[in-house]
């Protein structure tokens, strides 16, 4: 009995003396992790041609130069397309954590475009998490070409077209992200009566991270059949994102020349597999206009 | 005799229990600062978990890397994605001891210089560190402060050549934790 008591007391003292660092670290454990918003699903606001789920961060202005050279299969005379170019300049601004506004000007049909992009759902990890991110993209484009037949009655509204998209994306792992983009394109003016004013399409794209700073991207746009009389192809693009400090360089080959939604979804002419390929790049540069509270003086 | 041992052990056990005063915080501050001629980079974390055992001198920290706030959103993204790889290594931890514990009187207000020794783990790499700081006892609280330098290269954090001039080789880390008595 006495031995047993000694043993118990001894064990008790050893136990209490043993409160070491591990116990102290256990004190800091906060149990299951709180839901945490998943970031960096893609490197920039563009997958390749199309919009990605990413917005410019709150208070950040993004300047994008998108450039497509001419067709690769034009031969040495055109230096494999390098003699020609189609360009779009764009500015995008993160108004808050969810809303972004953008403006752009493309050389293709001398088009101005404006858009808003709103994050409806944000993917999160941890307990009670959201499996996907969902954004709404809504844009308008205005071509400013001279009227083909100035003598007839022309309507300003016939220059307008609209694109509305839902961007549904998931970052499956650190390396793999995929995005599905159902789209509605409305054109105020179409070439013939057989052309639809409202066109439906869907985009599928993704990225695979090769290293921390480079990713391989692919994107395909499927335009539902029998909606247009134009001889158009579905848009396919393969790209490589290279990140260097404040810039991201997106290099790509694609069968679409223009860089804004209506045009590359419904007006792509090139046949990807016959070499009608455009080499191109997007360069993004970010400017922080609004600093977080603790940093603003 | 056996009675004596029993009671001595019992007294010992309970006295340790009573004296094992622990201090804890969940909103300590850690900042870091990288200074180069090209740019300064700083980040603040105000959700640092830390605990101190005043009896043994054990001092521990647990820092959620994603809680570091930067001036520029892109810096924060690069920090988490490319440098410390927060998805793989969510926390940095320190597990160490106040070496000169006997020089601190936790029941008397004052500022005590301390030497802290232990294991610092960042980016999954553990290094022994030995740094100086201060402990201020005031109103039953303990304010631990330290400033030291950490080299990213020591923790396998690779910095590409293109931005080498933008990021300092040694990064100044400032710790400021206000620990309160843990009520059991």
Interface residues (C-beta under 8 A of the other chain):
Chain A: X2 X3 X5 X6 X9 X10 X12 X13 X15 X16 X17 X19 X20 X21 X24 X25 X27 X28 X30 X36 X39 X40 X57 X58 X59 X60 X174 X212 X213 X243 X244 X245 X246 X286 X288 X291 X292 X294 X295
Chain B: X2 X3 X5 X6 X9 X10 X12 X13 X14 X16 X17 X20 X22 X24 X26 X42 X44 X49 X50 X51 X52 X53 X56 X58 X60 X62 X66 X69 X70 X71 X72 X73 X74 X77 X78 X80 X81 X82 X85 X87 X88 X93 X95 X96 X97 X160 X162 X163 X166 X182
